[in-house]
Amino acid sequence: MLIRQPMDLLDVGVPAERDARVDELMRQVGLRPEMKWLYPHQFSGGQRQRIGLARALATNPALVVFDEPVSALDVAVQAQVLNLIRRLQRERGLTYLFISHDLGVVRQVCDDVGVMYLGQMVEAAPAAALYAEPLHPYTQALIAAAPSMSQRRVARPAPIQGDPPSPINLPPGCRFAARCPLAQPICREAPPALRELRPQHRVACHLAA
């Protein structure tokens, strides 16, 4: 049984009580306990995500890492799973590390957001502040590419041009400089530090003010 397996491997709880714990977890994620006897192909995509969530919670973790948890689901099922994730976070006092390229999903789930480019953090801020006024040109371009994500009406920045540099042959300055429409000579010469420009809002950009 997939949900019980983590408890057996890590010796969590009393063995005689683990089946009851499986039933409890299935109810918490919106599945009927008797469904534990079904085969994987008998579940829908959304149900499989719920099983994965129950399995992740089986060992009572303080931190849960999500890597694109709803990318393969249609919009309606995405909303159901995301609402479930948020509810369980509130009820169980969980901390989430949520990895996604979907700005809408990030905005719905995350309290704090870090934007990365080529393995480097370029901006980090509370979600509301980042979406209201992004400071890094890369973040600005990402949000401008999805107009519904922007919380204010601003002139759209120039679209990102060109290709990213090779991750095994990175440039000496800012990793985004070759694609940035605002880049200056300093951007190609020195890597910018991640600095706090506003309370809890940090950005790695020479030109951000």
DRENDO-780067 format. One line per 3 residues: number of its first residue (from 1); their letters; for each residue x, z, y of N, C-alpha, C. Coordinates in steps of 0.001 Angstrom, whole numbers. Each point is the difference from the previous one (the first is absolute). Layout:
DRENDO-780067
NUM = a = X Z Y X Z Y X Z Y | ...
end
This chain:
DRENDO-780067
1 = mli = 854 0 -1186 -854 0 1186 897 0 1246 | -158 -1014 839 907 -196 1122 -2 1171 976 | -1156 567 277 -77 1068 993 621 1287 -531
4 = rqp = -139 250 -1279 563 1222 -576 1516 -128 -211 | 493 -1186 -178 1409 -200 -363 983 697 938 | -159 -79 1338 947 717 876 8 1509 -243
7 = mdl = -1162 572 -295 -60 1438 -270 756 345 -1277 | -111 -853 -1017 715 247 -1253 1509 -157 191 | 403 -1018 745 1428 -268 184 686 1100 807
10 = ldv = -710 531 998 588 1010 887 -457 1409 -340 | -762 130 -1081 -479 1305 -475 -721 757 1114 | -983 -664 583 -786 587 1077 -1271 616 -572
13 = gvp = -218 1267 256 -1207 661 -448 25 356 -1479 | -1094 564 -461 -148 397 -1401 -485 -1210 -798 | 682 -355 -1101 -399 -1197 -757 -1479 -42 -352
16 = aer = -574 1131 -375 -1405 18 -414 -952 -304 1151 | 486 113 1240 -862 -217 1159 202 -1369 649 | 912 -789 -552 342 -1261 662 -1116 -1036 -75
19 = dar = -741 -38 -1096 -1102 -957 -89 -1067 307 1050 | -279 1271 211 -965 386 1029 521 -377 1391 | 1314 119 182 615 -378 1264 -144 -1503 223
22 = vde = 139 -792 -1057 -190 -1447 107 -1427 -309 466 | -988 667 -601 -1396 -212 389 -212 350 1469 | 601 1094 436 -123 417 1396 596 -1037 941
25 = lmr = 1184 -508 -335 654 -1003 839 -818 -1280 68 | -593 -401 -1117 -809 -1218 5 -1205 163 914 | -609 1170 -25 -1138 232 903 457 -40 1458
28 = qvg = 1182 564 282 494 40 1376 239 -1399 570 | 388 -943 -850 258 -1363 479 -1208 -915 -189 | -1142 568 -375 -1222 -785 -71 -239 -737 -1296
31 = lrp = 555 487 -1110 -208 -611 -1316 -689 1000 -920 | -777 -508 -942 -653 868 -976 1005 403 -1081 | 39 1263 -393 973 458 -1004 -44 -790 -1298
34 = emk = -1175 -449 -441 -76 -741 -1266 697 -1357 67 | 324 -445 1210 693 -1287 140 1455 87 -450 | 498 1210 -272 1393 144 -429 250 -655 -1354
37 = wly = -1050 -302 -741 172 -618 -1321 -8 -1525 67 | -183 -564 1191 1 -1457 138 1434 -535 19 | 124 -1296 -288 1304 -669 57 250 -512 1420
40 = phq = 1272 -202 377 306 -429 1368 -751 -1259 437 | -163 -981 -893 -653 -1251 406 -1482 187 296 | -545 1158 -332 -1415 263 252 -252 592 1388
43 = fsg = 1063 224 753 -142 548 1350 188 -1100 1043 | -690 141 1115 203 -909 1128 1275 374 740 | 410 -854 959 1204 297 774 -114 1296 771
46 = gqr = -1156 235 612 -186 1242 743 17 1218 -894 | -582 -125 -1203 13 1121 -946 1417 290 -482 | 796 -1032 -171 1394 203 -425 790 735 1074
49 = qri = -277 -312 1262 675 722 1072 -410 1470 6 | -1247 278 -320 -467 1378 -74 689 744 -1151 | 171 -685 -1122 705 605 -1134 1457 283 383
52 = gla = 626 -946 690 1372 215 448 116 1196 926 | -1009 185 862 6 1137 910 -181 1305 -773 | -919 1 -966 -192 1204 -829 1273 340 -758
55 = ral = 670 -1002 -508 1258 203 -736 1070 590 919 | 51 -491 1255 986 511 952 -266 1453 361 | -1278 400 -4 -362 1359 396 50 985 -1165
58 = atn = 196 -502 -1216 -92 853 -1195 1007 1143 -1 | 1147 -187 623 1048 1027 -17 2 865 1267 | -1076 -104 791 -133 799 1228 1161 -210 977
61 = pal = 279 -1246 380 1125 -248 912 -336 413 1426 | 1029 305 771 -174 261 1428 129 -1296 798 | 721 -980 -578 226 -1291 658 -387 -1116 -953
64 = vvf = -766 -965 510 -373 -1178 -781 505 -1235 746 | 733 -878 -691 519 -1230 595 -890 -1163 -433 | -548 -715 974 -826 -1178 -255 777 -1237 434
67 = dep = 107 -980 -873 655 -1270 333 -1016 -1122 -165 | -541 -469 1108 -1025 -1052 18 -1136 311 -986 | -662 1141 117 -971 395 -1015 -1283 -813 -18
70 = vsa = -313 -714 1088 -1272 -738 23 197 -1487 271 | 1231 -490 -114 278 -1395 368 -700 -1002 -909 | -295 380 -1251 -610 -939 -945 -1522 112 -55
73 = ldv = -592 801 900 -1433 251 -39 -713 -746 1122 | -1287 -333 -233 -754 -625 1080 -347 1048 1053 | -490 -466 1147 -154 868 1159 -944 1169 -283
76 = avq = -1114 -268 -670 -974 1061 -256 588 1085 -895 | 712 -407 -1045 598 974 -913 1160 707 684 | 745 -710 830 1072 640 780 -544 1186 786
79 = aqv = -1114 -211 687 -575 1061 829 -373 1215 -850 | -565 -240 -1182 -383 1105 -881 1220 796 -442 | 1053 -703 -403 1202 671 -484 695 746 1137
82 = lnl = 61 -596 1178 644 664 1134 -771 1243 422 | -1328 -77 -16 -799 1188 315 248 1113 -1019 | 145 -389 -1262 303 977 -1050 1360 642 240
85 = irr = 991 -805 348 1347 503 259 -9 1012 1145 | -709 -320 1066 -65 906 1138 -747 1292 -360 | -1096 -128 -762 -758 1193 -377 841 943 -848
88 = lqr = 707 -551 -980 830 835 -865 1136 643 789 | 498 -698 994 1052 575 840 -513 1238 729 | -1198 -99 554 -583 1145 712 -294 1156 -951
91 = erg = -606 -319 -1131 -428 1041 -926 1165 720 -663 | 1085 -731 -287 1105 574 -753 1219 324 860 | -68 -295 1288 1126 292 880 1244 -788 -351
94 = lty = -177 -1269 -352 1121 -836 -456 733 -640 1173 | 1266 -315 -246 784 -826 914 187 -1361 -650 | -248 -1059 761 141 -1362 -518 1158 -714 688
97 = lfi = 738 -775 -779 914 -999 543 -607 -1340 -384 | -499 -718 995 -808 -1190 -238 779 -1230 445 | 305 -885 -938 785 -1206 277 -925 -1204 -56
100 = shd = -56 -768 1082 -899 -1145 28 413 -976 1085 | -344 -1271 -200 189 -1012 1043 -1315 -262 732 | -1093 617 -456 -1324 -228 572 -228 993 1148
103 = lgv = 16 -511 1232 -108 880 1159 -1343 716 61 | -1053 -656 -474 -1307 637 -4 -43 1193 -933 | 591 -153 -1175 52 1094 -971 836 1154 552
106 = vrq = 1135 -311 588 871 1035 569 -735 779 1088 | -710 -717 842 -730 652 1101 -1085 927 -533 | -635 -381 -1102 -1090 806 -550 498 1254 -696
109 = vcd = 1189 -69 -614 460 1080 -877 1009 930 664 | 873 -541 829 1194 745 411 -181 763 1314 | 572 1187 52 50 786 1234 1226 -366 829
112 = dvg = 1108 -255 -671 1250 -407 655 481 -1285 -664 | 576 -902 804 397 -1319 -495 1462 -261 335 | 725 -531 -973 1355 -480 224 50 -1475 -313
115 = vmy = 510 -797 927 111 -1450 -188 1447 -321 -344 | 200 -730 -1096 1347 -335 -443 234 -1506 66 | 1238 -370 306 415 -1400 -17 1352 -84 -690
118 = lgq = 53 -733 -1082 1222 -154 -782 610 1352 -379 | -862 904 -462 471 1283 -497 340 1019 1066 | -311 -295 1257 342 916 1094 -1252 366 778
121 = mve = -139 1275 322 -1134 446 791 164 -475 1439 | -974 -752 508 88 -492 1374 -969 715 930 | -1037 638 -571 -929 752 839 -720 1022 -859
124 = aap = -229 1175 554 -715 1065 -704 -799 789 1014 | -1293 217 -321 -869 683 949 -1284 416 -691 | -760 913 602 -1355 241 -491 -777 -1317 10
127 = aaa = -870 -176 -967 -690 -1287 -157 -746 -407 1266 | -711 927 615 -779 -346 1185 892 -530 1118 | 1149 629 201 911 -429 1066 629 -1344 -319
130 = lya = 366 -199 -1251 665 -1244 -375 -935 -1192 140 | -1237 149 -418 -933 -1122 103 -462 -223 1432 | -76 1053 800 -435 -139 1386 1071 -665 853
133 = epl = 1265 370 -233 1074 -544 834 1307 -85 -790 | 143 -1022 -832 1261 -179 -737 1138 -330 968 | 1179 546 -272 1127 -156 923 1046 -992 -493
136 = hpy = 105 -196 -1299 1011 -921 -530 -574 -1414 -81 | 786 -1021 351 -512 -1378 -55 -519 -409 -1379 | 613 511 -1065 -475 -344 -1336 -1371 614 -262
139 = tqa = -180 1264 365 -1302 640 -164 -1051 -701 851 | 360 -357 1215 -928 -702 878 -457 -1319 -624 | 938 -728 -590 -345 -1277 -611 -883 187 -1227
142 = lia = 273 1047 -792 -820 264 -1186 -1448 301 401 | -173 844 998 -1343 375 416 -697 -1163 704 | 750 -771 777 -590 -1153 679 -472 -1056 -997
145 = aap = 661 -60 -1160 -400 -972 -1018 -1340 367 -635 | -429 1259 188 -1300 457 -495 -734 598 1189 | -650 -837 832 -576 475 1261 -951 1170 -149
148 = sms = -698 95 -1118 -948 1095 -182 702 1353 -79 | 1323 -6 -238 752 1245 -110 371 580 1354 | 44 -823 1028 430 486 1311 -1104 789 667
151 = qrr = 338 1118 614 -977 844 674 -98 -295 1497 | 748 -927 483 -77 -319 1431 250 -1490 183 | -496 -549 1089 151 -1423 272 1307 -231 755
154 = var = 920 -660 -643 1286 -306 627 340 -1447 -305 | 875 -551 796 461 -1352 -281 752 -17 -1329 | -311 -964 -829 627 -42 -1313 1461 -396 139
157 = pap = 914 701 -649 1415 -374 56 226 -1315 -740 | 1131 -610 281 326 -1240 -693 88 252 -1501 | -476 -937 -827 58 208 -1448 1441 63 -497
160 = iqg = 189 680 -1107 1324 118 -588 445 -1366 -512 | 1206 -399 357 549 -1292 -405 1143 202 -985 | 306 -1049 -749 1173 15 -868 -164 865 -1231
163 = dpp = 1097 151 -721 25 753 -1249 844 1263 165 | -299 1037 -758 822 1215 75 1394 -262 -550 | 1009 734 484 1358 -169 -531 90 484 -1440
166 = spi = 1079 -389 -649 213 431 -1381 213 1509 -52 | -681 703 -904 188 1458 -93 1388 397 -485 | 769 -955 -547 1367 307 -426 1038 -467 1023
169 = nlp = -490 -574 1108 902 -428 1063 -686 241 1340 | -208 1258 314 -768 376 1181 811 -211 1279 | -663 -337 1088 704 -196 1275 500 1328 551
172 = pgc = 954 -23 925 593 1244 513 -926 784 921 | -911 -657 682 -869 684 945 -1346 336 -608 | -1033 -187 797 -1358 237 -477 -347 -1028 -1073
175 = rfa = -570 453 -1096 -319 -906 -1109 -1108 -981 354 | -764 315 1046 -1107 -860 404 394 -953 1125 | 1214 130 528 389 -721 1217 -147 -1510 -129
178 = arc = 365 -570 -1140 -32 -1458 -157 -1418 -557 68 | -985 841 -187 -1395 -463 8 -779 546 1180 | 634 831 799 -692 680 1096 -18 -872 1261
181 = pla = -1164 -273 585 -56 -828 1212 559 693 1233 | 231 1304 -85 496 755 1154 1488 329 -104 | 652 -412 -1066 1370 440 -289 980 -337 1134
184 = qpi = 890 963 278 1070 -149 979 1340 107 -746 | 1119 -336 680 1299 67 -677 276 1332 -685 | -385 1121 632 272 1299 -614 -704 140 -1348
187 = cre = -1140 -670 -149 -768 110 -1239 769 -601 -1180 | 845 -989 283 767 -653 -1062 1348 668 -233 | 334 950 859 1322 626 -80 -25 1410 -570
190 = app = -1012 786 346 -29 1419 -391 -1350 352 -613 | 6 684 -1138 -1274 412 -601 -660 1087 844 | -1280 -122 295 -680 1015 805 -289 1259 -800
193 = alr = 95 1144 641 -325 1267 -647 -1506 230 43 | -502 719 -981 -1406 380 -16 -153 1196 936 | -564 -215 1177 -55 1046 1017 -1444 284 400
196 = elr = -246 1215 424 -1344 412 399 -232 -360 1462 | -935 -921 226 -320 -403 1368 -1220 728 535 | -872 433 -914 -1187 770 354 -150 1087 -1046
199 = pqh = -784 1014 254 -139 1070 -991 -392 -542 -1378 | 842 261 -982 -189 -401 -1394 -3 -1515 -195 | 421 -754 1002 12 -1471 -100 1425 -498 153
202 = rva = 575 -437 -1120 1389 -434 -16 82 -1509 -233 | 993 -634 608 157 -1445 -137 1484 -339 13 | 372 -987 -822 1378 -481 -32 48 -1350 697
205 = chl = 144 42 1309 27 -1231 793 716 273 1306 | 997 -841 332 746 178 1258 -892 -203 1216 | -1058 -827 -145 -777 -419 1160 -1275 806 198
208 = aa = -364 787 -990 -1222 795 132 184 1087 1046 | -1035 209 810 86 996 1069 -1318 745 100
end
